[in-house]
Amino acid sequence: MILVLASVAEWFKRLITFISEYFMIRDLTDFIIIIVEIIIIAFVIYKLIKLINNTRAWQLLKGILIIVFVALMANLLGLKTISFIINNSISFLTFAVIVIFQDDLKKILEKLGTSKLNTIFTDSAHHDTAVIGESTISSIVSAVCDLSEENIGAMIVIEKNIKLGEIVASGIEINSEISSELIKQIFVPNTPLHDGAIVVRGNRILAASCLLPLTSNANLSTELGTRHRAAIGISEQSDSITVVVSEETGKISITMEGNIRRGFDNESLNNFLKNVLLTEDIPKKNLFKFRSKKNG
C-alpha cells in the first residue's frame, strides 16, 4: 500500500513538473493567469455549443471532433499516411465548411450580434429595435381571425432583433401604421399584394408581397404547403415570428425558431403573441413544446 501511494505521489509530482514546464509557470501569478485563460476558453466553448445546438452546425461540430480524434490517434500510432491525408485536407475542409454551411454560420454570427453580450459594448438604452405595442398585436389578431373565417391565405412576419432588410426589399413598400383593416385589404384574393408576406416592424407595416426563403427541412409533413414552408424558412434564418393563415383550411399557425405550431384561435393567438413579444426574459422554449415535424 505504501509503495502504491509512493508511486501515485511520484506520478503526480511528474505531472505537476510537466505542466509547469509546458505552460512555463514560474510563480503564482503565472498559475493564476493560466487558470483565468482556461475559464475564459471554457466559457467561450460553452456559449458556442449553446448557439449551434439543434442546428446543422452541431452535426458539423461532431464531424470535426471525429476528424480531430482520428488525426490524434493516427499521430500517436504513427500512421503516417492517414496523418498526411488529414493534415493536407484541413485547408480544403475549412473552405468547404464555409461554403456549405454559410447560412448556419450567418445565423450564429447574427445571434452573437443580438445577444445580451452586445450590451457590454453598446448603450442598451439607445438601440434601434422597434417596440411593438398591444394595439398592434390586437390588430394582427383581429385581422388574422377574420381572414381565417373566410379561408383567405395570409403571412405576417413580425420582425424582432434581426433586421429583415433583404426580405423587405423583395416586396412592395408600404411603410404605414398597422391596422386590422389594412391587413385584410392587403390579403384580398386576386390583388397585387395578396401573394407573399407582409413584414411588421414595431407598429408599422414595412412592406407587402415579400418573398420568403423556403425551408430545406425534409422532415416536414407533406400537408404543409408553400406558404407554411416559407414561414418556417424565415424563422430558421432570423428570430422573427410569422403568423400564417391557411388558404385551404383557414387554420392559424405560428412559426418561430424553425418550429411550427398550428391550431390557434383568437384567445390563444393573442396570448401567445403577447407572451413572446411583450414579456422579457421568459423561457420561450416552453412556448413551442413540439418540433415542426410533429405538427403536420
N, C-alpha and C positions, 0 to 999 in steps of 0.2 A: 504493500500500500504506500509506503514511504517512497519507494522507487517510482511508483506511478505519479505521485504528487510532484516529485522532483523533476520527472520528465515533462509534466504539464507546465511547471514553472519555467523550465528551461525553454520550452517551445514558445510560451507566452513572452518571455524575455526577447527571444529572437524575433518574434513578430513585432514587438514594440520597436526594436532596433531597426528592422527593415522599414517600417512605416516612417520612422523618424528620418532615416537616410533618404527614403524615396521622396518624401514631401519636404525635405530639408528643414525639419523642425529643430530649431536651435534653443528656443526658450518657450515660456508660457504664452507669450504674445503670438508667436507663430502657430502654436497649437490652437489658440482661440480663433485666429484668422481662418485656419483650415475648417474648424467646426462651423463657423459662420458661412463659409463658402458652400459647405455640404448642405446646410439647411436651406440656403437660397436655391441651390440647384435642385434639391428635392422638392421644394415648393413650386418651382417653375415646371418641373416634370409633372407634378400632380395637377397643376392648373391646365397644362396642355392635354393631359389624359382626359380631364373632365370636359374640355372643349370638343375633343374629337370622339368622345364616347357616343355610340349609337349612330355613327356616320360611316361612310365608306372609308374615310381616313383611318378609322380604328382598325379596320381589316388590313389596311396598308401598313399600319404600325406593327401589327402582329407578324406580317410577312417580313418586314425589315428586321425585326428581332430574331426571326428564324434564320435569316441570312447571316446576321451578325454572329449568332450562336454557331452556325456551321463553319463560318470563317475562323472563329476562335478555336474550335475543335480541330479544324484542318491544320492550323498553325501549331497547336500543341502536339498533334500526332505526326507532324512532319509530312503531311500530304501536300507536296509542293505543287502538283498540277491543279488541284482544287483551289488552293490558295491563290495561285496565279490567275485562274479564271475569275474568281470572285473579286480579287483586288483590282483587276483590269476592267471589271464590269461596273464598278461603283459609279464612275462618271457618267456612263451611259444610262444606268438605272436612275440616277438623280435627275437627268434631263427627262426621262420617260415619266417619272413620277410627277414632275411639274406639269407636263403636257396632259397626261391622262386625268390627273386629279386637280386640275386648275380650279374647277368650281368649288370643290371641297376646301381647297386652300384659301380661296377667296372668302368663303363663309367663315372660316376660322379667323382670318385677319379682321373681318368685319365684326365678329363677336368680340375680339380683343379691343377693337376701337370703340365699341359701345359698352364695354364692361365698366363696373364701378371703379376699376383701377384707373380709368380715364380721369376721374375727379382729382387724382393726385397731381396731374399736370395742367388741368384746366379748371376754370372757375365754374362750378356746377350751377351757380345762380344765374349764369348768363349763357346757357345752352340754347340752341335754336330748335329744339324739339317742340313741335306744336302740341298743345294740350287739348284733348278732346273733352267736351262737356256733356252733361247728362241730357241736355236738349238735343244734341246731335245723335246720341245713342237712341233716344226716343224716336227721332225722325227716321233713323235707319230701321229700327224695329217695326215701326208703323208701316213704312213703305214695303218692307220685305214681307210682312204678313199679308198685306193687301195683294202683292204680286203672287204670293203663294196660293191664295184663294182662287186666283184667276189662271193659275198654271202658266205664268209668264216667267221665262227664264231670266236670271239676273246674277251678276257677280259684283260684289262690293269689296274692294281691297282697302283695308284700314291700315295706313302706314304708321309705324312706330318709330324706333330709333334709326333703323337702316333706311336711308333715303331711296326712293324708287324713281329717280330721275329718268333712267332709261325706259322704264315702263310708261311713265307719264308722257315722254317724248314720242312713244309709239302710237298714242291716241290723239284725240281732238281736245284742245284746251277748253276748259270750262271756267275754272277759277271763280267759283261762285259760292256764296254761303249755302250750306246744305239745308234741304227741306224735304219732307216726305213727298210733296207734290212733284218736285224737280226730279227726284229719283225715279218715281213712277213714270214720269214723262219720258225720261231718257230710255227706259226699257220697254216702251211701247213697241210691239212687234212691227216689223217691216218699216222701221225708221232707220235713218243713217247711223244712229248711235246705239241701236239695240244690241248689236253683236259686240263682244268684248266685255271689258270690265271698266268700272269707274274706280278712281283712286281718291281716297279721302285722306287729307292731312289736317289734323286738328278739327276745326269746324267748317272746313271748306272742301268742295269737290274740285280737285285739280284738273282732272281730265276724264273723258269718257271714251268708249270704244278702244280701250287699251289692250294690247296683246300681251298675254302672259306665257311664260315658258311652261311647256308640258313636263310633267314628272316622268322620270325614267324608271320608276319603281315598277318592276314586273310582277309584283305580288298583289297588286290591287285587284279588287273584284271586277269582273267583266261588266257588271252592272253600271259601273261608273263611266260616264261619257266624257267627252272632250272638255266640257265646262268644269267638271269636278277635277279632272286631271290637271287642268291648267291652274285651278285654285290650289291644289296640293303642290304643284310645281313652284309657284311663287312663295309658298310657305316654306319650302325647302331652301330657297335662296335668300330669304330675308326673315325678319322677325315680325312680319305683318300678319294680320288676321283677315281672312276672307270669308264673307258670308255669301253663300250660294243658294239660289232657288232653282230647283229642277224644273225644266220646261215640260218634261213628260209626266211627272208625278206631283209637282208642286211642293215636294219636301224641302225643308230648310236644313242646310248643312253649314258647318264651320270648319275651316282648315287652319291649322296652326302648328308650326314646328314639324311639318311633314306628316301630320296626322289629320284625319278627317273624322268628325263626329256628326251624325245625322239625326233627324227626327226632332228638331227644335219646334217649339210653339212660341206664342207671344211672350209668355211669362219666362220660360226657360232661356229664350234668346236674350231677353232684356237682362236677366240676372247674370247670365254668362258674360255678356259684353261689359257690364258694369264691374264685375269681379276682375276681369282681365285688364280693362282699360282705366279704371278709376282707382283701383286699390293697389298700393305699392307694397312690394316685398311679400307677396303672398306665394304659397307653394303652388305655382302654376302647373307643376307636373301632376297634381291631383285633379286638375280640371279635365285632362284627357286621360281617362283610365284605360283606354284600349287603343291599340295601334290601328292604322288605316286599313291594313289588310284584313282586319276582323270586322270591318264596318261596311262591307259592300252593300 
